[in-house]
């Protein structure tokens, strides 16, 4: 699974991410008190699909230069 759950501290409603621990480019998606992290592909696109103001799904479309 590409999306990794990030724990949010319920008492402060804050999240902490060690950016030095991550490789390459990444995105964090937050919705309804939940946060998830995903690594971005080197060639392609990552589409965040929303419905009624909430994140419905994250789609990946990857390709490679010929």
The 8 nearest C-alpha neighbors of each residue, nearest first, counted from 0:
[[1, 2, 3, 37, 4, 38, 36, 35],
 [0, 2, 37, 3, 38, 36, 39, 35],
 [1, 3, 37, 36, 0, 35, 4, 38],
 [4, 2, 36, 35, 37, 1, 5, 0],
 [3, 5, 35, 34, 36, 6, 2, 33],
 [6, 4, 35, 34, 3, 7, 36, 14],
 [5, 7, 8, 4, 14, 34, 33, 15],
 [6, 8, 14, 13, 12, 9, 5, 33],
 [7, 9, 12, 13, 10, 11, 14, 6],
 [10, 8, 12, 11, 7, 13, 6, 32],
 [9, 11, 8, 12, 13, 7, 14, 6],
 [10, 12, 13, 9, 8, 7, 14, 15],
 [13, 11, 9, 8, 10, 7, 14, 32],
 [14, 12, 11, 8, 7, 15, 9, 10],
 [15, 13, 7, 8, 6, 16, 12, 5],
 [14, 16, 17, 13, 7, 6, 5, 8],
 [17, 15, 18, 14, 5, 20, 21, 19],
 [16, 18, 19, 20, 15, 21, 14, 22],
 [19, 17, 20, 21, 16, 22, 15, 25],
 [18, 20, 17, 21, 22, 16, 23, 24],
 [19, 21, 18, 17, 22, 16, 23, 25],
 [22, 20, 18, 19, 23, 17, 25, 24],
 [21, 23, 24, 20, 19, 38, 25, 18],
 [24, 22, 21, 25, 38, 39, 41, 40],
 [25, 23, 39, 38, 22, 26, 21, 40],
 [24, 26, 38, 39, 37, 23, 27, 36],
 [25, 27, 37, 36, 38, 28, 39, 24],
 [26, 28, 36, 35, 37, 29, 34, 25],
 [27, 29, 35, 34, 36, 26, 30, 37],
 [30, 28, 34, 33, 27, 35, 32, 31],
 [29, 31, 33, 32, 54, 53, 34, 28],
 [32, 30, 33, 29, 53, 34, 54, 52],
 [31, 33, 30, 34, 29, 7, 12, 9],
 [34, 32, 30, 31, 29, 35, 7, 5],
 [35, 33, 29, 5, 28, 4, 30, 32],
 [36, 34, 4, 3, 5, 28, 27, 2],
 [35, 37, 27, 3, 2, 26, 28, 4],
 [38, 36, 2, 26, 25, 1, 39, 3],
 [37, 39, 25, 24, 26, 40, 36, 1],
 [38, 40, 25, 24, 37, 41, 26, 45],
 [41, 39, 42, 43, 38, 61, 44, 45],
 [40, 42, 39, 43, 61, 24, 63, 23],
 [43, 41, 40, 62, 63, 61, 44, 64],
 [44, 42, 61, 62, 60, 40, 41, 45],
 [43, 45, 60, 59, 61, 46, 40, 42],
 [44, 46, 59, 58, 60, 47, 57, 39],
 [45, 47, 58, 57, 48, 59, 44, 60],
 [46, 48, 57, 56, 58, 49, 45, 54],
 [47, 49, 56, 55, 54, 57, 46, 50],
 [50, 48, 54, 55, 53, 52, 47, 51],
 [49, 51, 53, 52, 55, 54, 48, 56],
 [52, 50, 53, 49, 54, 55, 48, 30],
 [51, 53, 50, 49, 54, 55, 30, 48],
 [54, 52, 49, 50, 51, 55, 30, 31],
 [53, 55, 49, 56, 48, 30, 50, 52],
 [54, 56, 49, 48, 50, 53, 57, 47],
 [57, 55, 48, 54, 47, 58, 49, 46],
 [56, 58, 47, 46, 48, 59, 45, 55],
 [59, 57, 46, 45, 56, 47, 60, 48],
 [58, 60, 45, 44, 61, 46, 57, 43],
 [61, 59, 44, 43, 45, 58, 62, 46],
 [62, 60, 43, 42, 59, 44, 40, 63],
 [63, 61, 43, 42, 64, 60, 44, 41],
 [62, 64, 42, 65, 61, 43, 41, 40],
 [63, 65, 62, 42, 43, 61, 41, 40],
 [64, 63, 62, 42, 61, 43, 41, 60]]
